[in-house]
């Protein structure tokens, strides 16, 4: 399989204190990578913060210094987010921790991560929210020395994993389009960022040779490899946290299983596989994944059915979105 890297690094900047971000398309193995890195004695990664997604929803991404009243407003709103509940911030201390000396939205995240890593007694923090794939420009604005670990997985496997997720609402066609869009962003990052900033980690290679892949990832971060990183049954001390009790997190806390890399090949029908490869074929090939199904009778009919379902879903979301403000107004 073709090895993908970013542009040749132009500098040898020290990365041993830089924050790092694990990014990738949804259901691509980012949680497994986070669990592995968390077992390092120097590295800490909390549950997904969704902080940049939150700022994007507020329409404030990219802002620099902000007045205190605005930062207070953002913290009050962020406290209500589902993702925040998994971070285990001591009740009643949220403002104290997040707003201490804060002058920007960047400082709020820095305070949060510094508190969490300090509580874990680890000197270096990282963050894993897959959707940060789309916010790399803003992350680099806030943290110019940030490092990025891009987890790449065969989109056909990722799609099936999404469809099994209880909270995923898109159908096969919608998933294929979403992954293709993510893959286009990944390819742009690979072309734009150099090797000192971006490290590409293939999920399939991680399953096949975890020791070598984790060793290479540690080298990218400027950290020493530790054998316990690939021994989950010995090194995970926080699996009881509510975040990892979620059923779709289970595989990330078990022993690495190389058979996961190809399980998807047995689960598609020929028509389904052909549909996915028509929609996302260019991105699959660009990322080094050869196509498997050049033809399958009837795939066009499946495409039309999926297209109808996808349009119906979007229309339903639109109607529901309009009804919520009305219901809220009536409640008042």
Secondary structure, 3 states (H helix, E strand, C coil): CCCCCCECCCCCCCCCCCCEEEEECCCCCHHHHHHHHHCCCCEEECCCCCHHHHHHHHCCCCCCECCHHHHHHHHHHHCCCHHHHCCCCCCCCHHHHHHCCCCEHHHHHHHHHHHHHHHCCCCEEEEECHHHHHHHHHHHHHCCCCEEEEEECCHHHHHHHHHHCCCCCCCHHHHHHHHHHHHHHHHHHHHHCECCCEEEEEHHHHHHCHHHHHHHHHHHHCCCCCHHHHCHHHHCCCCCCHHHHCHHHHHHHCCCCHHHHCHHHHCCCHHHHHHHHHHHHHHHHHCCCCCCCCCCCCHHHHHHHHHHHHHHHHHHHHHHHHHHHHHHHHHC
